[in-house]
């Protein structure tokens, strides 16, 4: 459209000049020393226009030559960008096909021909390469690649890269079972982002895996996002391991002192109560141990921590066995569906040589088991029949 307008404009100018020459008969005289150049006005204007165009084209040519190096570099960067795009696509295809060696070759090619890509793309390429090493099980190489990434924590983009690096290192340390570094890495992740229940639970588990129970207790007490039940569960687990540490070393007095200093809200947990029972047994205080055991079973009738200590509280003494028998019968009336209590009752009957009562309870348990299995089979058959039954016909 513009070219057509320019052509019409040029044609109009030529017609106007021709008309002006015909009417005015004007001439242009150019004198250079002793040389005279005479031309009509239209011819002079056309010559001036042509000379101006030639000068304009020459200036454009000089300008293009001046920026030739930049144009050449730009063209080269475009070609390299196309090659990098193809290499990235091939690397992605290789990674999806789990061809890790080929993916690493393509990523190395991309990184080799990448000078200064926008938005720190090189950092993400290095991270991708590190993840490929991780998938291959080459953990040290993955960590070495992460060291090549420079991080400026004041930049939002680099904070995202730092979080990605920390996630990658977490996966590496988890695979290496380096629990100490897992703790350090998770704490660094929490410092970069807002803490959540999932992140706090992960840090607690990492402390437990690394057997850092004092640090776990301190961290849980500082956390505000955990519910009271979650906080009590982690503290109970940590205190139980601390008591077991003293117990295994034979430091019974230290274990007793540690137990006495525990909060009252945690002392009733079956794990911690079992440690108090062990201390009573170690001191041959069997009556106190048995009393404490059955008091705890009233609240936690299925706790394995408590059931495993019942035989030791009787200590082959008839009066303690009879006392245990009465307590178990009372508990079974209260919790008739707890099979662990009935199994304990069978053991006490056998200790007292009351095999008939023991056989009766065994028979009842077997009948319940068989009945439950038959009920499960019936439900499975019914469900299978319903899945193969066609639905109602819809007209």
C-alpha positions in Angstrom: 0.0 0.0 0.0 2.8 2.5 0.9 4.8 1.6 -2.2 1.7 2.3 -4.3 1.2 5.7 -2.7 4.8 6.6 -3.2 4.5 5.6 -6.9 1.5 7.8 -7.3 3.2 10.6 -5.5 6.3 10.3 -7.8 4.1 10.3 -10.9 2.3 13.4 -9.7 5.6 15.2 -9.1 6.9 14.3 -12.6 3.6 15.6 -14.1 3.9 18.8 -12.1 7.5 19.4 -13.1 6.7 18.8 -16.8 3.8 21.2 -16.5 6.0 23.8 -14.8 8.7 23.5 -17.5 6.1 23.8 -20.2 4.6 26.9 -18.6 7.6 28.7 -17.3 10.4 27.4 -19.5 12.7 27.7 -16.4 16.3 26.6 -16.7 19.0 25.8 -14.1 22.6 27.0 -14.7 25.5 25.6 -12.7 28.9 27.2 -13.2 32.0 25.6 -11.9 35.1 27.7 -12.8 35.0 27.9 -16.6 32.5 25.1 -17.0 28.8 25.8 -17.4 26.1 23.2 -16.8 22.7 24.1 -18.1 19.6 22.0 -17.6 16.0 22.5 -17.4 14.4 22.7 -14.0 12.7 19.2 -14.1 15.9 17.5 -15.2 17.9 19.3 -12.5 15.4 18.3 -9.8 15.4 14.7 -11.0 19.2 14.7 -11.0 19.2 16.2 -7.5 16.8 13.5 -6.3 19.0 10.7 -7.8 22.1 12.1 -6.2 20.4 12.3 -2.8 19.2 8.7 -3.1 22.8 7.6 -4.0 24.2 9.4 -1.0 21.5 7.9 1.2 22.3 4.4 0.0 26.0 5.0 0.5 25.3 6.1 4.1 23.2 3.1 4.7 25.9 0.9 3.4 28.5 2.5 5.7 26.1 2.0 8.6 25.6 -1.6 7.8 29.4 -2.2 7.5 29.8 -0.4 10.8 27.4 -2.8 12.5 28.4 -5.9 10.5 30.1 -7.6 13.4 26.9 -7.2 15.6 24.7 -8.5 12.8 27.0 -11.5 12.3 27.1 -12.2 16.0 23.3 -11.9 16.2 22.9 -14.3 13.3 25.3 -16.8 14.9 23.4 -16.6 18.2 20.2 -17.3 16.4 21.7 -20.4 14.8 23.1 -21.5 18.1 19.8 -20.9 19.8 18.1 -23.1 17.2 20.7 -25.9 17.8 20.3 -25.5 21.6 16.5 -25.8 21.3 16.9 -29.0 19.3 19.4 -30.4 21.8 17.1 -29.5 24.7 14.3 -31.3 23.0 16.4 -34.4 22.5 17.7 -34.2 26.1 14.1 -34.2 27.3 13.1 -37.1 25.1 16.1 -39.1 26.3 15.3 -38.3 30.0 11.7 -39.4 29.5 13.0 -42.6 27.9 15.4 -43.0 30.9 18.4 -42.8 28.5 20.5 -40.9 31.1 23.8 -41.1 29.2 22.4 -39.6 26.1 20.5 -36.9 28.1 23.8 -35.9 29.8 25.5 -35.6 26.4 22.8 -33.3 25.1 22.8 -31.2 28.2 26.6 -30.8 28.0 26.3 -29.7 24.4 23.7 -27.1 25.4 25.8 -25.8 28.3 28.9 -25.7 26.1 27.3 -23.4 23.5 25.4 -21.3 26.1 27.0 -18.0 26.7 24.6 -15.8 28.7 21.1 -17.1 28.1 18.2 -14.9 29.6 16.7 -15.5 33.0 19.7 -17.5 34.3 18.7 -20.4 32.1 22.1 -22.0 32.6 21.3 -22.5 36.3 18.2 -24.5 35.5 20.2 -26.5 32.9 22.8 -27.3 35.6 20.0 -28.4 37.9 18.5 -30.6 35.2 21.9 -32.2 34.7 22.3 -32.7 38.5 18.9 -34.5 38.6 20.0 -36.8 35.7 23.1 -37.7 37.8 20.8 -38.3 40.7 18.6 -40.7 38.7 21.7 -42.5 37.6 22.8 -42.9 41.3 25.9 -40.7 40.8 25.3 -38.6 43.9 28.7 -37.0 44.2 28.5 -35.7 40.6 25.1 -34.3 41.3 26.5 -32.4 44.3 29.4 -31.1 42.3 27.1 -29.7 39.6 25.2 -27.8 42.3 28.5 -26.1 43.4 28.8 -24.5 39.9 25.6 -22.5 40.5 26.2 -19.0 41.9 23.3 -17.8 44.1 22.4 -14.3 45.1 19.8 -14.5 47.9 18.6 -11.0 47.2 17.2 -11.9 43.9 13.7 -13.6 43.8 14.7 -15.8 40.8 17.9 -17.0 42.6 15.8 -17.8 45.7 13.8 -20.2 43.5 17.0 -21.7 42.3 18.3 -22.1 45.8 15.1 -23.9 46.9 15.4 -26.2 43.9 19.0 -26.9 44.9 18.0 -27.7 48.5 15.3 -30.1 47.3 17.8 -31.8 45.1 20.4 -32.1 47.9 17.6 -33.4 50.2 17.0 -36.3 47.7 20.7 -37.0 47.4 21.2 -37.1 51.2 18.1 -39.3 51.6 19.5 -41.7 49.1 22.9 -41.7 50.9 21.1 -42.0 54.3 23.1 -39.0 55.5 20.6 -38.0 58.1 22.7 -35.3 59.6 22.8 -33.4 56.3 19.1 -34.1 55.8 18.4 -32.2 59.0 20.7 -29.3 58.0 19.2 -29.2 54.5 15.6 -29.2 55.7 16.3 -26.4 58.2 17.8 -24.4 55.3 14.6 -25.0 53.3 12.4 -23.8 56.1 14.5 -20.7 56.5 13.7 -19.8 52.8 10.0 -20.4 52.9 7.2 -20.3 55.4 7.1 -23.4 57.7 4.2 -25.8 57.3 3.1 -28.9 59.1 4.6 -31.1 56.4 8.0 -29.4 56.6 8.0 -29.6 60.4 7.0 -33.3 60.4 9.8 -34.0 57.9 12.4 -32.2 60.1 11.1 -34.1 63.2 11.5 -37.4 61.3 15.0 -36.4 60.2 16.0 -35.6 63.8 14.6 -39.0 64.8 16.4 -40.9 62.0 19.7 -39.2 63.1 19.0 -40.1 66.8 19.1 -36.4 67.8 16.5 -36.8 70.4 17.3 -33.8 72.6 17.3 -31.5 69.5 14.0 -33.1 68.5 12.4 -32.3 71.8 13.6 -28.7 71.7 12.5 -28.3 68.1 9.0 -29.7 68.8 8.6 -27.5 71.9 9.4 -24.4 69.7 7.1 -25.3 66.9 3.7 -23.7 67.0 2.1 -25.3 63.9 1.9 -28.8 65.4 -1.2 -29.9 67.2 -1.0 -31.0 70.8 -1.4 -34.6 69.9 1.4 -34.4 67.3 3.6 -32.6 69.7 3.0 -35.2 72.4 3.6 -38.1 70.0 7.0 -36.7 68.9 8.1 -35.8 72.5 7.0 -39.3 73.7 9.0 -41.0 71.0 12.1 -38.9 71.9 11.8 -39.4 75.6 11.3 -43.1 75.2 14.6 -43.4 73.2 16.4 -41.3 75.8 15.2 -43.6 78.5 16.1 -46.7 76.4 19.6 -45.1 76.0 20.0 -45.0 79.8 18.5 -48.5 80.2 20.7 -50.2 77.7 23.8 -48.7 79.4 22.6 -49.9 82.8 22.1 -46.4 84.1 18.9 -47.2 86.0 19.2 -44.3 88.5 19.7 -41.8 85.6 16.7 -43.3 83.9 14.6 -42.9 87.0 15.7 -39.3 87.4 15.0 -38.6 83.8 11.5 -40.1 84.1 10.7 -38.1 87.2 11.5 -34.8 85.4 9.1 -35.6 82.5 5.9 -33.5 82.2 2.9 -35.1 83.8 1.0 -35.1 80.5 3.5 -37.4 79.0 4.1 -39.8 81.8 0.9 -41.7 81.1 2.0 -42.7 77.6 2.4 -46.5 77.3 5.9 -46.2 76.0 7.1 -44.1 78.9 5.0 -46.1 81.5 6.7 -49.3 80.2 10.1 -47.8 81.1 8.9 -47.0 84.6 7.7 -50.6 84.9 11.1 -51.9 83.8 12.7 -49.8 86.5 10.4 -51.4 89.1 11.2 -54.8 87.8 15.0 -54.1 87.9 14.5 -53.1 91.6 12.5 -56.3 92.2 9.4 -54.3 93.0 7.0 -56.7 91.3 3.8 -55.7 93.1 4.3 -52.0 92.1 5.2 -53.0 88.6 2.1 -55.2 88.1 -0.1 -52.5 89.6 1.3 -49.9 87.3 1.0 -52.2 84.3 -2.7 -52.9 84.8 -3.5 -49.3 85.5 -1.9 -48.5 82.1 -3.7 -51.3 80.4 -7.1 -49.8 81.4 -6.3 -46.9 79.1 -4.2 -48.6 76.5 -5.4 -52.3 76.3 -3.7 -53.0 73.0 -0.3 -51.5 73.7 2.5 -54.0 72.8 4.9 -52.0 75.1 2.7 -53.1 78.1 1.8 -56.6 77.0 5.4 -57.7 76.6 6.1 -56.9 80.3 3.2 -58.9 81.8 5.1 -62.2 82.2 8.0 -60.4 84.1 5.6 -58.8 86.6 4.3 -62.2 87.8 7.9 -63.5 88.5 6.6 -67.1 88.9 4.8 -66.2 92.1 1.3 -67.7 92.6 -0.2 -64.6 94.3 1.0 -62.4 91.5 -0.4 -64.8 88.9 -3.8 -64.9 90.6 -3.8 -61.1 90.8 -2.9 -60.9 87.1 -5.8 -63.4 86.4 -8.3 -61.2 88.2 -7.1 -58.0 86.5 -7.2 -59.7 83.0 -10.7 -61.0 83.5 -11.9 -57.5 84.5 -10.2 -56.0 81.5 -11.7 -58.6 79.1 -15.2 -57.7 80.4 -14.4 -54.1 79.7 -12.7 -54.8 76.3 -14.1 -58.0 75.0 -12.8 -57.5 71.4 -9.2 -57.1 72.4 -7.6 -60.4 71.4 -4.2 -59.5 73.0 -5.9 -59.6 76.5 -7.4 -63.0 75.8 -4.0 -64.3 74.7 -2.5 -63.0 77.9 -5.3 -64.7 79.9 -4.5 -68.0 78.2 -0.8 -67.6 79.2 -1.8 -67.0 82.9 -4.1 -70.1 82.9 -1.2 -72.2 81.6 1.1 -70.8 84.3 -1.5 -71.9 86.9 -1.9 -75.3 85.2 -5.5 -74.6 84.4 -5.3 -76.0 80.9 -9.1 -76.6 80.6 -9.9 -72.9 80.8 -7.0 -72.1 78.5 -8.3 -74.6 75.9 -11.8 -73.2 76.1 -10.5 -69.7 75.4 -8.3 -71.0 72.5 -11.4 -72.7 71.0 -13.4 -69.6 71.2 -10.7 -67.6 69.6 -10.4 -70.1 66.8 -14.2 -70.1 66.2 -14.1 -66.3 66.1 -11.2 -66.4 63.6 -12.9 -69.0 61.4 -16.2 -67.1 61.5 -14.5 -63.9 60.6 -12.7 -65.6 57.7 -15.9 -67.1 56.4 -17.6 -63.7 56.7 -14.8 -62.1 54.7 -15.1 -64.8 52.0 -18.8 -64.3 51.8 -18.4 -60.5 51.4 -15.8 -61.0 48.7 -18.0 -63.4 46.8 -21.0 -61.0 47.2 -18.9 -58.1 45.9 -17.6 -60.2 43.0 -21.2 -61.2 42.1 -22.4 -57.7 42.2 -19.6 -56.5 40.0 -20.6 -59.0 37.3 -24.3 -58.5 37.6 -25.7 -56.3 34.7 -27.5 -53.2 35.7 -31.2 -52.5 35.0 -32.2 -52.1 31.3 -32.9 -48.5 30.4 -35.4 -48.1 27.6 
